Every structure is written in C-alpha cells, then in structure tokens.
Amino acid sequence: MHPATWIPTLLMTLGLMVAVAFPIWFAWIVAWRSGMRRGIRRSFALVCGLLAYGVVLMVDALFLPFDMFATFTAPSLVDAGHDATANVIFLVSREVGSWVGVVCGLVVGVGVPLEV
C-alpha cells in the first residue's frame, strides 16, 4: 500500500479522535489545574464529557426530522417541481445539522468545566 493513500486517512482518523475526546481532556485539565483530588477529578471529567456528548445527541435529535425529510421527502419534492424547498431541506439536513451538533458540543465541553 502506497503511503500517499493511508497517511491522510490516518491523520484524519487521529484528528477525529482528538476532536471527539476534546471535552473530556478539557475537563480533565480544568480539574487538574484546580487541584481536585484524583477520584473527584475522574468523576468531574466523566460528568462533563457525558454532558457534552448528551448535548450533541440532543441537538442532533432535533435535526433528525430534517434528515428524514432529506432522505424520503426531498426527492419526491424535486419530482413535483418544488426544487427550492427540496434544496433547503437537503442543505439544512446535510450542512447545518451536523455542524450545529458539533459546535454545541464544543461550547458545552468548554463552558461546563469552566463554570463548575
């Protein structure tokens, strides 16, 4: 296998792992710098991570109807001649929904440890 094919995939995978683990690492760093005991530090990082991932799932669940509309309803809207409506549904589903969940997760992942 040529390195030009697997190195970008490896780097993207590592970047995704860092991004997914960011809320827990950030909570751990905040807890470590505040001088919490080790057991409390672990619980604090776990709770902050669960809150961040829970917010991501909750926000993504709010955009689930748009994903269903993009999959099932938008093609029939295009066939019926409602291209603009189908494009809006498709763009909200594919672009806005995925980024809103990630941004909300990062905001909660940074905001919760700093406020507690």
Secondary structure, 3 states (H helix, E strand, C coil): CCHHHHHHHHHHHHHHHHHHHHHHHHHHHHHHHHCCCHHHHHHHHHHHHHHHHHHHHHHHHHCHHHHHHHHHHHHHHHHCCCHHHHHHHHHHHHHHHHHHHHHHHHHHHHHHHHHC
